[in-house]
């Protein structure tokens, strides 16, 4: 699927990282909030998803695949130097939707974590 000139800017079929802005990627089990201005991604587990070490803002390293209908795949840098970890990776369940969000909808905005 490709975004076309007719694709509304608030809803996309693919996220590449060059779009800028704030995006919520909904997968089958979780939500992933991409801040492409700051270069971070935050996972928020859904109702039936377990916790993860990525349930906090992490520096986005690469976006490999974020396409509706496919598994999401990206990598995240560590917060600082680590002898043991080069980077973290995400391999999600199927991406259901990709939607632009406002700053007040982001995890932690006003102390609220979206569900």
ChimeraX attribute file (.defattr): number of C-alpha atoms within 10 A of each C-alpha:
attribute: neighborCount
match mode: 1-to-1
recipient: residues
	/A:1	9
	/A:2	10
	/A:3	13
	/A:4	9
	/A:5	7
	/A:6	6
	/A:7	11
	/A:8	10
	/A:9	11
	/A:10	11
	/A:11	15
	/A:12	20
	/A:13	18
	/A:14	19
	/A:15	21
	/A:16	13
	/A:17	17
	/A:18	9
	/A:19	11
	/A:20	14
	/A:21	16
	/A:22	22
	/A:23	25
	/A:24	22
	/A:25	24
	/A:26	23
	/A:27	22
	/A:28	15
	/A:29	17
	/A:30	19
	/A:31	23
	/A:32	24
	/A:33	24
	/A:34	27
	/A:35	22
	/A:36	17
	/A:37	12
	/A:38	12
	/A:39	18
	/A:40	18
	/A:41	24
	/A:42	20
	/A:43	23
	/A:44	23
	/A:45	19
	/A:46	16
	/A:47	9
	/A:48	9
	/A:49	11
	/A:50	10
	/A:51	11
	/A:52	10
	/A:53	8
	/A:54	17
	/A:55	15
	/A:56	15
	/A:57	20
	/A:58	20
	/A:59	20
	/A:60	23
	/A:61	17
	/A:62	15
	/A:63	17
	/A:64	15
	/A:65	16
	/A:66	22
	/A:67	22
	/A:68	21
	/A:69	15
	/A:70	15
	/A:71	17
	/A:72	23
	/A:73	17
	/A:74	17
	/A:75	18
	/A:76	21
	/A:77	17
	/A:78	15
	/A:79	10
	/A:80	7
	/A:81	9
	/A:82	9
	/A:83	5
	/A:84	6
	/A:85	10
	/A:86	11
	/A:87	14
	/A:88	16
	/A:89	15
	/A:90	15
	/A:91	12
	/A:92	19
	/A:93	16
	/A:94	17
	/A:95	25
	/A:96	18
	/A:97	19
	/A:98	23
	/A:99	17
	/A:100	17
	/A:101	18
	/A:102	10
	/A:103	14
	/A:104	12
	/A:105	17
	/A:106	21
	/A:107	20
	/A:108	13
	/A:109	11
	/A:110	10
	/A:111	9
	/A:112	11
	/A:113	11
	/A:114	14
	/A:115	10
